[in-house]
Amino acid sequence: MSLRLPANSKINPPVFFGSAFLILVLVAYAAAFPEAAQSLFKGVQASIIDNAGWFYVLAVAIFLIFVTYLGLSRHGDIKLGPDHSEPDYSYTSWFAMLFSAGMGIGLMFFGVAEPVMHFLAPPVGEGGTVEAAQEAMRLTFFHWGLHAWAIYAVVALILAYFSFRHRLPLTLRSALYPIIGDRIYGPIGHAVDIFAILGTVLGVATSLGYGVLQVNSGLHHVFGLPESTPVQIVLIVCITALATLSVVSGLDTGIRRLSELNLGLAVLLLLFILILGPTALLLKTFVQNTGSYLSDIVDKTFNLYAYKPNDWIGGWTLFYWGWWIAWSPFVGMFIARISRGRTIRQFVLGVLFVPAGFTLMWMTVFGNTAIHMILDQGLNSLGETVNNNTALALFAFLEQFPFSGFLSVLATIMVVVFFVTSSDSGSMVVDMLASGGDDNTPIWQRVFWASTEGIVAIALLLAGGLSALQTATIVSALPFAAILLVACYGLHKALILDSTKRAAVQTSLSAPAPLGGIPASKALTWKQRIKTISSFPNRDEVRGFLKQDVEPVLREMAEEYQAQGYEVEVKVKDDRIALAVQHGEEMDFIYGVRARPYVPPSFLLTETREQEEKRRYFRAEVFLSEGGQNYDVYGYTRDHIISDVLDKYEKHMHFLQLVR
């Protein structure tokens, strides 16, 4: 009996079945032998912390330095996509999805709990003092600030650059392209994508399992809902069902709208606490916390407590670094998917600084308010609640405010929606990984992975294997961090080549540029140039120009290149035609012309805005291997086209000379 896939399946069989099988094996092991699995993985984790903690710290420091350097360097102008590409999402939608996928749910549970825990039990010194309060906020900023987002940004940059600019699959295997080249399409690439699926499914499932325990505790505290396994299973089923509906509706509809809802609710809750709490104190502490964090960042980045060892760093900083790295394939791929068309500088500013800034403001408002309640108002019961059950920390905190019932309901809704967005974005990423990077997959595949996360969470919740797989996920961060460091080197090498080519192939956007070397008798007159610039041809006219004028010239040039011993190909597809001159192992030369639509200038139109949007004119735009060049050759004569091709080819050869 053979296994048959649906006719519309787009899966990559080795990755799909390999990952599904390994998930089944790992979950079965953790569920059948939870104590043995926990002991095994915890032993490995302890060994890593003792012997390789320095590597985690050094790797994360390198990621932060590397990402910051790329944003500030000459490479910052390079787009994550062809030169002519534009961002797929507005800044608001982009930030909302970054926030929801990256850290949203963590802020709900640790915004109060972590600052209080550091305040009561700092790594050094006495707890419960003013000095402990200051150190607690510095540590919280350190764990939730730039370092975490730098890890996500590194993975996202590598994937977005090679996928959107070099047309590689949007899967984790593409991060290895600078290292192993086309072998990413073989067993090594399959293994890397399987690793990413395992990390994503198990990470989302364990977070969903623990999160539901916390949601159940909150609902019990606020509404009296029983704390029991059946209730928790119902909650997982409901969250998984909502996530399935979201992922089936697609990125632009479900995930984007839920993320925008998340951000709106988060801002609303933040403003409530800021206004109802000690407002002046919070604004002052935010400024001071930020200054302390920035002035301390180098020391804390490299501090391993080597001269005075304690267990604190393993339970906090190294745990966080391992968890962020383990989650980076999922979050990084998602960020890459929504960042096409942005420059590297825009990407770094958006991914590194904007979410981190919001996160630090959140931690100040919730953390400093909680510490103020304990230190200045004597509310010791809040500290006891945090120590006994961190799941109740947020709800115990909200009880101290006016409208506490409304605030608790709002917080509960936010927690549920955050879990839904984590699950649906995780399902989308896993579906893409299992489909070779294709994001237009049939519905059954999206339902399969969304359901798998919920089923895994339920199985582990019933068997008690959540802790074991969470530890295993963190352990997997060690080899992946090493791979990422090598991939960073490969990305930098590719960016140097890209920037060098951009410098060597500087193209004027005006018509006179391609006229060099053309006899004056064949040059366009100024009246002809005005006519060309002022023309607004339709699609059929530009298509005719490509067919009758551009294609014969490129084919004639291809014959001459072949006569000179080159391998040449003329490609015609839809509204574009291209001449490709191959250079063996060096970068090939591509010169193409495509019909691209535009809205006519407003001064030429008398129609309504609706009619204006329907009416389009077309330009015959040149594109090279790195993307569109944003100038129009419609109306060029045979000699002008030849001159333009040769001009670009000379600059391409100059670029090859520079990088040899």
RAPEDA-V37528 format. One record per pair of residues at least 24 apart in sequence whose ideal C-beta (glycine too) atoms are under 8 Angstrom apart, sorted by the first residue. I is the first residue (numbers start at 1). J is the second residue. D is the distance in Angstrom with one decimal. If there is no record, write none. Layout:
I_J_D, I_J_D
This chain:
6_442_6.8, 6_444_6.2, 8_442_4.5, 9_442_6.8, 9_445_7.2, 10_435_4.8, 10_436_7.7, 10_438_5.1, 10_440_7.8, 10_441_5.1, 10_442_6.8, 10_445_7.1, 11_434_5.5, 11_435_5.6, 11_445_6.6, 12_190_7.5, 12_193_7.4, 12_434_6.2, 12_435_6.2, 12_436_4.3, 14_187_7.8, 14_190_4.4, 14_194_8.0, 15_190_5.4, 15_193_4.7, 15_194_5.7, 15_197_7.0, 15_433_6.6, 15_434_5.3, 15_436_7.5, 16_434_4.4, 16_435_7.9, 18_190_6.7, 18_194_4.9, 19_193_7.7, 19_194_4.6, 19_197_3.9, 19_198_6.1, 19_201_7.6, 19_433_7.9, 19_434_6.6, 20_452_7.8, 22_194_6.7, 22_198_5.9, 23_197_7.7, 23_198_6.4, 23_201_5.7, 23_202_7.2, 23_452_7.1, 23_456_6.8, 26_198_7.3, 26_202_6.9, 26_469_6.8, 26_472_7.2, 27_202_8.0, 27_456_5.5, 27_459_5.7, 27_460_6.7, 27_465_7.3, 27_469_7.4, 30_460_6.3, 30_463_7.2, 30_465_3.2, 30_468_4.5, 30_469_5.1, 30_472_7.8, 31_459_5.4, 31_460_6.2, 31_462_7.6, 31_463_3.5, 31_464_8.0, 31_465_4.8, 32_463_7.2, 34_463_5.9, 34_464_4.4, 34_465_4.4, 34_467_7.8, 34_468_5.8, 37_465_6.3, 37_468_3.7, 37_469_7.7, 37_472_7.7, 38_465_7.8, 38_467_5.4, 38_468_4.2, 38_471_6.7, 40_468_7.9, 41_468_5.5, 41_469_8.0, 41_471_3.9, 41_472_4.6, 41_475_6.0, 42_471_5.5, 44_471_8.0, 44_475_5.1, 45_322_7.9, 45_471_5.4, 45_474_6.2, 45_475_5.4, 46_314_7.6, 48_322_7.8, 48_475_6.5, 48_478_5.6, 49_313_8.0, 49_314_4.1, 49_318_5.3, 50_314_8.0, 52_478_6.1, 53_304_6.2, 53_313_6.9, 53_314_6.9, 53_318_5.2, 54_304_6.0, 55_478_7.4, 55_481_7.0, 55_482_7.9, 56_318_5.4, 56_321_4.7, 56_322_6.4, 56_325_7.7, 56_477_7.6, 56_478_7.6, 56_481_6.7, 57_301_7.3, 57_302_6.4, 57_304_5.9, 57_317_7.6, 57_318_7.5, 57_321_7.1, 58_302_7.8, 59_321_7.9, 59_325_7.8, 59_481_4.5, 59_482_7.8, 59_484_7.3, 59_485_6.0, 60_147_5.3, 60_150_7.2, 60_151_6.4, 60_301_7.6, 60_321_5.1, 60_324_7.9, 60_325_7.7, 61_147_7.9, 61_301_4.9, 61_302_6.4, 62_485_6.5, 62_488_7.3, 63_147_7.7, 63_150_4.7, 63_151_5.5, 63_153_7.8, 63_154_4.8, 63_484_7.2, 63_488_7.4, 64_146_5.9, 64_147_5.6, 64_150_4.0, 64_301_7.4, 66_150_7.9, 66_154_6.7, 66_488_5.4, 66_492_7.6, 67_150_4.9, 67_153_4.8, 67_154_5.9, 67_157_7.0, 67_348_5.9, 67_352_6.0, 68_150_7.7, 68_348_7.1, 68_352_7.2, 70_157_7.0, 70_344_5.6, 70_348_6.2, 70_492_8.0, 70_495_7.3, 71_344_6.6, 71_345_5.3, 71_347_7.7, 71_348_3.0, 71_349_6.4, 71_352_7.1, 72_345_7.9, 74_499_5.4, 75_344_5.8, 75_495_4.4, 75_496_7.9, 75_498_7.4, 75_499_5.5, 76_343_6.3, 76_344_5.0, 76_345_3.3, 76_348_7.2, 77_343_5.8, 77_344_7.5, 77_345_6.7, 77_502_7.7, 78_161_7.8, 78_165_7.6, 78_343_6.6, 78_344_5.3, 78_495_6.6, 78_498_5.6, 78_499_6.8, 78_502_7.3, 79_165_7.1, 79_341_6.6, 79_342_7.0, 79_343_5.3, 79_344_7.8, 79_627_7.3, 80_157_7.7, 80_160_4.2, 80_161_5.8, 80_164_5.2, 80_165_6.5, 80_336_7.8, 80_339_5.7, 80_340_5.9, 80_341_6.8, 80_342_5.7, 80_343_7.4, 80_344_6.8, 80_347_6.3, 81_160_7.9, 81_164_4.0, 81_165_5.9, 81_340_4.9, 81_341_5.0, 81_627_7.3, 82_164_7.7, 82_165_7.0, 82_623_7.4, 82_626_6.8, 82_627_2.7, 82_628_6.0, 83_626_5.7, 83_627_3.4, 83_628_5.8, 83_629_7.0, 83_630_7.6, 84_596_8.0, 84_621_7.6, 84_623_7.1, 84_627_5.1, 84_628_2.9, 84_629_7.7, 84_630_6.2, 85_164_7.2, 85_340_6.4, 85_341_4.2, 85_627_6.8, 86_341_4.8, 87_339_7.7, 87_340_7.2, 87_341_4.1, 87_342_5.2, 88_338_6.9, 88_340_5.5, 88_341_6.0, 89_256_7.1, 89_338_5.9, 91_350_7.5, 92_260_7.0, 92_263_7.9, 93_256_5.4, 93_259_7.3, 93_260_6.3, 94_338_6.1, 94_339_7.3, 94_350_6.6, 95_263_7.0, 95_350_6.9, 95_354_5.8, 95_355_7.1, 96_256_7.5, 96_259_4.1, 96_260_4.6, 96_262_6.6, 96_263_4.0, 97_255_6.8, 97_256_6.3, 97_259_4.3, 97_334_7.5, 97_338_5.3, 97_425_7.7, 98_335_6.3, 98_338_7.7, 98_350_7.1, 98_351_6.3, 98_354_7.6, 98_355_5.2, 99_259_7.2, 99_262_7.0, 99_263_5.7, 99_266_7.3, 99_355_5.5, 99_358_6.6, 100_258_7.2, 100_259_4.1, 100_262_4.6, 100_263_7.1, 100_418_6.6, 100_421_4.3, 100_422_7.5, 100_425_7.3, 101_259_7.6, 101_331_5.5, 101_334_4.8, 101_335_6.9, 101_421_6.8, 101_422_7.0, 101_425_4.8, 102_148_7.8, 102_149_6.9, 102_152_6.0, 102_331_5.6, 102_335_7.5, 102_355_5.9, 103_144_6.9, 103_148_7.1, 103_355_7.2, 103_359_6.1, 104_262_5.8, 104_266_7.1, 104_418_4.5, 104_421_6.9, 104_422_7.5, 105_207_7.3, 105_211_6.5, 105_415_7.0, 105_418_4.1, 105_419_6.1, 105_422_5.8, 106_144_7.6, 107_144_7.7, 107_266_7.7, 107_359_6.5, 107_362_5.3, 107_363_7.5, 108_394_6.3, 108_411_6.8, 108_414_6.2, 108_415_5.3, 108_418_6.3, 109_214_6.1, 109_390_6.6, 109_391_7.0, 109_393_7.3, 109_394_6.6, 110_144_7.6, 110_390_7.8, 111_362_5.7, 111_363_6.0, 111_365_8.0, 111_366_3.7, 111_367_6.4, 111_394_7.0, 112_366_5.1, 112_367_6.7, 112_370_4.8, 112_386_7.1, 112_393_4.4, 112_394_5.3, 112_397_4.6, 113_386_5.2, 113_390_4.3, 113_393_4.1, 113_394_7.7, 114_140_5.2, 114_143_7.2, 114_144_7.9, 114_363_7.8, 114_367_7.1, 115_140_4.9, 115_363_6.6, 115_366_7.6, 115_367_3.0, 115_368_7.2, 115_370_6.3, 115_371_5.9, 116_367_7.3, 116_370_5.2, 116_371_6.5, 116_374_6.9, 116_382_7.0, 116_383_5.9, 116_386_4.6, 116_393_7.0, 117_386_6.1, 117_387_7.4, 117_390_7.8, 119_371_5.2, 119_374_7.1, 119_375_7.6, 119_383_7.9, 120_383_5.5, 120_386_7.7, 120_387_7.0, 123_305_7.1, 123_310_6.4, 123_312_4.1, 123_313_7.2, 123_316_7.7, 124_308_7.5, 128_374_7.7, 128_375_7.3, 130_375_7.2, 133_368_8.0, 133_371_4.9, 133_375_5.9, 134_292_6.8, 136_367_7.2, 136_371_6.6, 137_285_7.1, 137_289_4.7, 137_292_7.4, 137_363_7.3, 137_364_7.0, 137_367_6.1, 137_368_6.5, 137_371_7.8, 138_289_7.1, 138_292_5.1, 138_293_5.9, 138_296_5.7, 138_300_7.2, 139_300_7.7, 139_316_7.5, 140_363_5.1, 140_367_5.8, 141_289_5.9, 141_290_7.6, 141_292_7.8, 141_293_4.0, 141_360_5.5, 141_363_6.5, 142_293_6.6, 142_296_7.6, 142_297_7.4, 142_300_4.9, 142_317_7.6, 143_316_6.9, 143_317_6.7, 143_320_4.9, 144_356_7.9, 144_359_5.1, 144_360_7.2, 144_363_6.0, 145_293_6.4, 145_356_5.2, 145_359_6.9, 145_360_6.0, 146_297_7.5, 146_352_6.2, 146_353_7.7, 146_356_5.3, 147_301_7.1, 147_321_7.4, 147_324_7.7, 148_320_7.2, 148_324_4.8, 148_356_7.8, 149_351_6.0, 149_352_5.2, 149_355_5.8, 149_356_5.1, 150_352_6.3, 151_321_7.7, 151_324_4.7, 151_325_5.7, 151_328_5.1, 152_324_7.3, 152_327_7.9, 152_328_5.6, 152_331_4.8, 152_332_5.3, 152_335_6.0, 152_351_6.8, 153_332_7.8, 153_335_7.4, 153_347_7.4, 153_348_6.7, 153_351_4.5, 153_352_5.6, 154_328_7.5, 154_332_7.4, 154_484_6.1, 154_488_6.3, 155_328_4.5, 155_329_6.4, 155_331_7.5, 155_332_2.7, 155_333_7.2, 155_335_7.9, 155_336_7.6, 155_484_6.9, 156_331_7.7, 156_332_4.3, 156_333_7.4, 156_335_3.8, 156_336_4.4, 156_339_6.5, 156_347_7.6, 156_351_6.6, 157_336_7.7, 157_344_6.9, 157_347_6.6, 157_491_6.7, 158_332_7.8, 158_484_7.9, 158_487_5.2, 158_488_7.4, 158_490_7.9, 158_491_5.1, 159_332_6.2, 159_333_5.9, 159_336_4.0, 160_335_7.8, 160_336_3.9, 160_339_5.3, 160_340_6.7, 160_347_7.4, 161_344_7.8, 161_491_6.4, 161_494_7.1, 161_495_7.6, 162_491_7.9, 162_494_7.5, 163_336_6.7, 163_437_6.9, 164_340_4.9, 164_341_7.8, 165_498_7.6, 165_626_7.4, 165_627_7.8, 166_494_7.8, 168_437_7.9, 169_436_5.4, 169_437_3.3, 170_333_7.0, 170_336_6.5, 170_337_6.4, 170_432_6.2, 170_437_4.1, 170_439_7.3, 171_196_7.4, 171_333_7.5, 171_432_6.6, 171_433_5.2, 171_436_6.6, 171_437_4.7, 172_196_4.1, 172_329_5.3, 172_333_6.8, 172_433_6.8, 174_437_7.8, 175_483_7.3, 175_484_7.5, 175_487_4.4, 175_490_7.9, 176_483_7.3, 176_487_6.6, 176_490_7.8, 177_490_7.1, 178_487_6.9, 178_489_7.4, 178_490_2.3, 178_491_6.6, 178_493_6.0, 178_494_5.8, 179_486_5.7, 179_487_7.0, 179_490_5.5, 192_483_7.9, 193_433_4.9, 193_434_7.6, 195_329_7.7, 195_476_7.3, 195_480_7.4, 196_329_4.0, 196_330_7.5, 196_333_7.4, 196_433_5.4, 197_430_5.3, 197_433_5.1, 197_434_6.4, 198_476_7.7, 199_326_5.7, 199_327_7.5, 199_329_5.4, 199_330_6.8, 199_473_6.0, 199_476_5.9, 199_480_7.8, 200_329_6.3, 200_330_4.0, 200_426_5.4, 200_429_5.8, 200_430_5.2, 200_433_7.5, 201_426_7.5, 201_430_6.0, 201_449_7.4, 201_452_6.3, 201_453_5.8, 201_456_6.4, 202_456_7.1, 202_469_5.1, 202_472_7.1, 202_473_5.4, 203_326_6.1, 203_327_5.6, 203_330_6.5, 203_426_7.7, 203_473_5.1, 204_330_7.2, 204_422_6.2, 204_423_5.9, 204_426_4.1, 204_453_5.0, 205_453_5.0, 205_454_7.8, 205_456_3.9, 205_457_4.4, 205_460_6.7, 205_469_7.5, 206_457_7.4, 206_460_6.9, 206_466_5.3, 206_469_5.2, 206_470_4.4, 206_473_6.7, 207_422_6.7, 208_236_6.3, 208_239_6.8, 208_240_7.8, 208_419_6.3, 208_422_7.6, 208_423_6.4, 208_453_6.5, 208_454_7.1, 208_457_4.3, 209_236_7.4, 209_457_4.3, 209_458_8.0, 209_460_5.5, 209_461_4.8, 209_466_4.6, 210_466_6.1, 210_470_7.5, 211_415_7.4, 211_419_5.4, 212_236_5.3, 212_239_7.3, 212_419_7.9, 212_457_7.3, 212_461_7.3, 213_391_6.6, 213_461_8.0, 214_390_7.8, 214_391_3.7, 214_415_7.5, 215_412_7.3, 215_415_5.6, 215_416_6.8, 215_419_7.5, 217_389_6.4, 217_391_3.9, 217_392_5.6, 218_391_6.5, 218_392_6.9, 218_394_7.2, 218_395_5.1, 218_408_7.6, 218_411_7.5, 218_412_5.9, 218_415_6.9, 219_412_6.6, 221_392_5.5, 221_395_4.9, 221_396_7.6, 222_395_5.9, 222_405_7.6, 222_408_4.6, 222_409_7.3, 222_412_6.7, 229_461_7.0, 229_462_6.9, 232_461_6.1, 233_458_5.6, 233_461_7.0, 233_462_7.8, 236_454_5.5, 236_457_5.3, 236_458_5.5, 236_461_7.2, 237_454_6.6, 237_458_7.7, 239_416_6.5, 239_419_5.1, 239_420_5.8, 239_423_6.4, 239_454_7.4, 240_423_6.5, 240_450_6.3, 240_451_6.6, 240_453_6.7, 240_454_3.1, 240_457_7.8, 242_416_7.9, 242_420_4.7, 243_419_7.8, 243_420_4.9, 243_421_8.0, 243_423_3.6, 243_424_4.3, 243_427_6.4, 243_450_5.3, 243_453_7.7, 243_454_7.8, 244_424_7.7, 244_427_7.5, 244_446_7.5, 244_447_5.7, 244_450_4.2, 244_451_6.6, 246_420_6.2, 246_421_7.5, 246_424_3.9, 247_424_4.2, 247_425_8.0, 247_427_4.5, 247_428_5.4, 247_431_7.6, 247_446_4.8, 247_450_5.3, 248_443_5.4, 248_446_5.5, 248_447_6.6, 251_337_7.2, 251_338_7.4, 251_428_6.5, 251_439_7.3, 254_424_6.3, 255_421_6.6, 255_424_5.4, 255_425_5.7, 255_428_6.8, 258_417_6.2, 258_420_6.2, 258_421_5.0, 258_424_7.2, 259_421_5.7, 261_417_6.2, 262_414_6.9, 262_417_5.5, 262_418_6.1, 262_421_6.0, 265_410_6.6, 265_413_6.8, 265_414_4.9, 265_417_7.1, 266_362_7.5, 266_414_6.6, 268_410_7.1, 269_407_7.1, 269_410_5.8, 269_411_6.6, 269_414_6.7, 270_361_7.1, 270_362_6.1, 270_365_5.8, 272_401_7.6, 272_403_7.7, 272_407_6.2, 272_410_7.9, 273_365_5.2, 273_366_6.4, 273_369_6.3, 273_401_7.2, 274_365_5.3, 276_401_5.1, 276_402_6.1, 276_403_7.9, 277_365_7.0, 277_369_4.5, 277_372_7.8, 277_401_7.4, 278_369_6.6, 278_372_5.7, 281_368_7.0, 281_372_6.4, 282_364_6.1, 282_365_5.5, 282_368_5.8, 282_369_6.6, 285_364_5.7, 285_368_4.6, 286_360_7.5, 286_361_6.2, 286_364_4.3, 286_365_7.8, 286_368_7.9, 289_360_7.1, 289_364_5.5, 289_368_7.6, 290_360_6.5, 293_360_7.3, 319_474_6.9, 321_477_7.5, 322_474_4.1, 322_475_7.6, 322_477_4.2, 322_478_7.6, 323_473_7.7, 323_474_5.7, 323_477_7.5, 325_477_3.8, 325_480_6.0, 325_481_5.3, 325_484_7.6, 326_473_4.7, 326_474_5.5, 326_476_5.7, 326_477_4.4, 326_480_7.3, 328_480_7.5, 328_484_7.7, 329_429_7.8, 329_480_7.3, 330_425_7.7, 330_426_5.5, 330_429_5.2, 330_430_7.9, 333_429_4.7, 333_432_7.0, 333_433_7.4, 334_425_5.0, 334_428_7.1, 334_429_5.4, 337_428_7.7, 337_429_7.7, 337_432_7.4, 337_439_6.9, 344_495_8.0, 366_394_7.9, 366_397_7.1, 369_397_7.6, 370_397_5.6, 373_397_7.7, 373_400_6.2, 423_450_6.6, 423_453_5.8, 423_454_7.6, 424_450_6.9, 426_453_6.5, 427_453_6.5, 497_587_7.7, 497_659_5.8, 498_626_7.1, 500_655_6.3, 500_658_5.5, 500_659_5.7, 501_587_7.6, 501_626_6.8, 501_652_7.9, 501_655_4.6, 501_659_7.9, 502_626_7.4, 504_651_5.7, 504_652_7.8, 504_654_5.0, 504_655_3.8, 504_658_5.9, 505_624_7.1, 505_648_6.9, 505_651_4.3, 505_652_6.5, 505_654_8.0, 505_655_6.1, 506_651_7.5, 507_629_5.4, 507_631_7.2, 507_648_7.3, 507_651_7.8, 508_631_7.8, 509_629_7.7, 509_630_6.0, 509_631_4.5, 510_631_7.4, 511_631_7.9, 513_631_7.8, 513_644_7.5, 513_647_7.1, 514_633_7.6, 514_636_7.1, 514_640_5.4, 514_641_7.7, 514_643_4.7, 514_644_3.5, 514_647_5.9, 515_640_6.6, 515_643_6.5, 516_643_6.3, 516_647_6.6, 517_643_5.8, 517_646_7.8, 518_639_5.3, 518_640_6.8, 518_643_5.6, 522_637_6.9, 522_639_5.1, 524_637_7.7, 524_640_7.4, 528_635_7.8, 531_635_7.6, 532_634_7.0, 532_635_3.9, 535_634_6.9, 535_635_6.7, 536_600_5.4, 536_604_7.1, 536_617_3.8, 537_617_6.2, 537_618_5.9, 537_634_6.1, 538_616_7.7, 538_617_6.5, 538_618_6.4, 539_575_7.5, 539_595_6.1, 539_597_7.4, 539_616_7.5, 539_618_5.0, 541_618_7.4, 542_575_7.6, 542_595_4.3, 542_618_4.2, 542_619_7.1, 542_620_5.2, 542_634_6.1, 543_575_6.4, 543_595_6.1, 545_620_5.7, 545_634_5.7, 545_635_7.7, 546_575_7.3, 546_576_7.6, 546_577_5.5, 546_593_6.1, 546_595_6.6, 546_620_6.5, 549_636_7.4, 549_637_7.9, 549_638_7.1, 549_641_7.1, 550_577_5.7, 550_593_5.0, 550_620_7.2, 550_633_7.6, 550_641_6.2, 551_577_5.3, 552_638_7.9, 553_638_5.4, 553_641_4.7, 553_642_6.1, 553_645_7.8, 554_578_7.7, 554_579_4.4, 554_591_7.6, 554_641_7.9, 554_645_7.5, 557_642_6.7, 557_645_6.2, 576_623_7.6, 578_623_7.6, 579_645_6.8, 581_649_7.2, 583_656_7.1, 586_656_5.6, 586_660_8.0, 587_625_6.9, 587_652_7.8, 587_655_7.8, 587_656_6.9, 588_625_6.8, 589_625_7.4, 589_648_7.7, 589_649_5.8, 589_652_4.7, 590_623_7.8, 590_624_5.8, 590_625_4.4, 591_622_7.1, 591_624_6.5, 591_644_8.0, 591_645_5.1, 591_648_5.5, 591_649_7.2, 592_622_7.1, 592_623_4.9, 592_624_7.5, 593_620_5.2, 593_621_6.9, 593_622_5.8, 593_623_7.5, 593_633_6.1, 594_620_7.4, 594_621_5.8, 594_623_5.9, 594_628_7.6, 595_619_7.5, 595_620_6.3, 595_621_8.0, 596_621_4.8, 596_628_7.3, 622_648_7.8, 624_648_6.5, 624_652_8.0
